[in-house]
Amino acid sequence: MTLHARTVLIAAGVRWRRLEAVGAERFESQGIHYACTSVEAMLYDKSDVAVVGAGNSAGQAVMYVAQCCPNRTVHLLVRRRLGPGMSDYLVGRIRATPNIKVHEGVQIAEVHGERRLESITLKAFNPDGDAEKDETSGGRLSVAAVFVFIGAEPGCSWLPPKIARDKLGYILTGVDALRSGACR
């Protein structure tokens, strides 16, 4: 079937990237969260927590949980360094907030707990994937929750290959789609 239209709206959605750490699946929605609303923030209002990510959404989340519960420590875990994927304004606010501790060059290796999340083990980030646990990078942190903001994958795999996409696989629109040469 062929449809002719001047405009096509595709709501392809995304698939959120999951935390790849030993034991992470066990604690999803019971300490590991992929959102940070007032509900999640208040669930852990008397506990130290961690936020994972280096983009603006992670920066906004770390500021939110640090401000709503100033008597706890909020650990920001960044695989490389804080800055390139986040606005300078947020970076400045994060660095100036006394209850935020930034851990650069680390990732979560393992999560621990009995019935709920109790701690995480950090390891030095190595883009080749062969990093070992590194006590100098932070070792083990006692946290009751981890808020994960590590991006998403486009939900476009079901579309035909002739649909114009960027290098990450997201659908191109407007002038970008025209410039790609995929539109006729």
Secondary structure, 3 states (H helix, E strand, C coil): CCCCCCCCCCCCCEEECCCCCECCHHHECCCEECCCCHHHHHHCCCCCEEEECCCHHHHHHHHHHHHHCCCCCEEEEECCCCCCCCCHHHHHHHHHCCCEEEEECEEEEEEECCCCCCEEEEEECCCCCCCCECHHHCCEEECCEEEECCCEEECCCCCCCCCCECCCCCECCHHHHHHHCCCC
